[in-house]
């Protein structure tokens, strides 16, 4: 994972200070989590700015949000790293985890029936192809068959040049990876986390030119009482980031998130 920027590290410190002063959200909002004193959090390791290991320590934006949420609630976070997305969704749905962070797109169909947070980040669509086959747009492979991950499907109609290729949907990354390497599909369209997981000695990934933007949310079991606490932690994170670096673009990011929520 790339080293975190000084601005992000400062924001983490500011978030810590803010949440330590924020106090508890109250047992009425915390439900069973307040009774046990433990916040069970599922994290998908993306080896990226959101969640990944640095010198053996799990760190990133999603880790700070989970820790900030726990501090706001006055409970102890217990983080479990999940590698399989289906296991991640199952664990949150059946209540094994109180909340899950995994760069889950707001438009992911699997969110249906779950409680979701306000958006906390953005990402682009990436194109994965065999090593040394450089491409950043579908116009370059017009007429070819392209694989789409389940998470990218909701964005498909907004992808430039999508009408020029034949689409095939995939529900698992292993199958999609094998299809690209075998030539069954010319390339794959995936989100940022999925792209990181597919990069190998045989495959490479590039951000798609003029990519539509996907926004990320945390997911919780249906009718969870924790939405207020996580939304508060997300707001505190943005406020800390904006206060530390007015010129970094963080303010524009926060304003963009607010505008998107108004539209919904």
N, C-alpha and C positions, 0 to 999 in steps of 0.2 A: 504494500500500500504506500502511496506517495505520502511524504511527510506533511502533517497538517500545518497550515499557515499560522504565522504569529497572530494574525487577527482572530482566527478561529480559536486558538488557545486562550487568548485574552477573553474572548466571548464566553468560553467555558468557565473561566474564573468568575466573570461577572454574573453568569447564570447561577453559579454556586452561591455567591453572595446574596443575590436576589431571593433565591428560594429558601435560603437559611433564615431570611428575615420575614418570609411570607407567612409562616405559620401553617397549621394544619387546615385542611379543607373541611374537617368535621366528619364524625363517624357516619352521619346520615347519608353522606355522599359516597363514602368509601365502602359501605357494605361489609362483606366478609373479610375483605383485605384489612380493614381496620381491626377486626377481631383477631386475626392471625398475626398482624404486624409485619406481614411479608407481601411484597408486590412481585408476583411471578411474571417475568417478562421473557418473551421469546424474541430472539434476535437472529436475523439471517446475515451471516457473514458475507459481505460483498467485496472485501478487500478494496474498499473505496473510501471516499470522504465520509460516508454515512456510517459505516461499520467495518472494522478490519483490525488486524493485529499489528501493533508496532512494538518491536522488541518483546514479543510474547504477551503484550497487554492489549486487551480488547478496548478499542477507543473509536471515537467518531461522533458525529452529530447525534445519531440515534441513541448512542450510549449516554451522552450528556442529557438528552431529553428524558430518558428513562430514569436516570439518577435524579434529575431536577424534579420530575414528577413525584418520585418517592419522598424527596425532602419536603416538598410542599405538603404531602399527605402525612408526614411524620412516621413513615414506615421504612422497612429495609428492602432494597431491591434485590431480587434473586434472578440473575440473568442466565438464560440457557441459550446456547448457540445452536441453531437448527440449520442443517444443510439442505434439507428437502422442503420445497415450497408446499407440497401437498400435506406433509406432516405439520408444517407451520400452521396452515389454515385449519387442519383438523384439531390441533392442540388448542387453538384459540376458540374454535366453535364449541368444543365439548367442555370448556372451562378449565382445562389443564393449565392454561396460562390466562392471566388477567388481562394482558395486553400484548400485542405483537408489533414490532417494528421491522420492516423488511423492504423498504422502498416499494411498497404496494401501491400501484396506480389507483387513483381515485375512481377510475372507470372500470377496474377489474370486476368482472361479473361475479367472482367468488365473494365479493363484499356483501352481496345481497343477503339480508337477514342478520347481518352483523352490525355492531355499533362502530362508527368510524369517527376519527378525530378531524379537526380542521386540517388543512394541508400544511405541511412543514417543509417541503422541498420540491424541486423540479428536476426533470431529466429529459433526455432526448431519446429518439429511436436510433439504434445502431444497426449497421449492416455487417454481417459476419460472412466471410468468404474464405476460400482456401488461401494459404500463405502465398504472398507475392501477387495475388490478383487484386490490384488496388481499384476500388470503386467507392463512390460516395453518393451515388444516385441510381435510381432504377432505370433511367433513360439509357444507361450504359449497357444494360442487359435486357433490352426490350425483347419480348417474346419468350423469355426464359421462365422456368418455374421457380418460385421463391417460397421458402417456408416462413411462416409467421408463428411466433410464440403466442400462447394463449393470452398473455398480458397485453400484447400489442394489437390484437384483433380489434378492440374497440376504437383504436386510432387509425385503422387501416384506410378508411375512406378519406382521411385527411393527409395521407402520405403522397407526396408529389410523384407522379408517374406510376401509381399503383395500377391504373387501368391498362398499362402497357405490359404487365406480366401476369402469369398464371399463378394463383395463390393456392397454397396448401397449408392447413392449420396443424400445429403440433402441440400436444399437451405436456410433453416432457423434453428436457434439454438433451438428454442422451440420444433420443430418437432424432432430434433436430440436428445435433452435431454429426451423427452418423450419416444423415441424409446429405449434408453439405460435403462431407469428406468423400462419400461414395459417388457424388455427382447426381444423386436423385433430385436434388434441388441445386440451383446455381448459387444461391446465397440465402441467408436467413435474416429476418428482421426481428430484433429483440430489444428489450430495454437495457439500460446501463448495467444493472446488476447481472443480468443474464449474459450480456456481452463479456463482462469480466470473467464469468465462469467458463465461457467457451474458448477464450484465448488459449492457444496451445502451440506446440511446435508445428502443427498442421493448419491452424486456423488463425485468422487475424480479424480485427474489428475496427471499424471507422464510424464516426458519427455521420448520420445520414444528412445530406445537404438539405437545407430548408425543412428540417425535421419538425413535426408537430411536437408540442411540449406536453408531457404528462406530469401530473402533480401527485405527490405521495401523501398517503395518510397512514396513521396507525390504526390497527383493527382491534376490537374487543368483542367479547361474547354479546349475543343479543341482549338488549335492555340493560347493558352495563351502566353502573352508576359512576364510572370513572371518567367519563368524557370531559366533565368540567375540569378535573385535575390535569389531564393531559393537555387540554386546550390552553390552560393557564401556563403550563410549563413551556409550551410552544411559543406563546406570546412573550413570556419572559426571555426566552432565548433570542427572539427577534429584537426585542427592546434593548437587550444587552449588546447585541451585535451592532445595531444602529448607533447606539450611544458611543461605542468604541471606535467606529470607523464610518463616519458619515459619507466618505467618498468611495466606499468599497462597492457600492451597488446594493448593499443590504437593504437600504431604505426602499429602493425601487422594488426589490423582491417582496418585501412585506406589503407594499402598496398593491403590487400585482396580486398577491394572495387574497387581499381584502376585496379587490375588485371582482375576482373570480367567484368569491363566496357570495357577493351581492347578486351576481348574475344568476346564481343557482337559486 
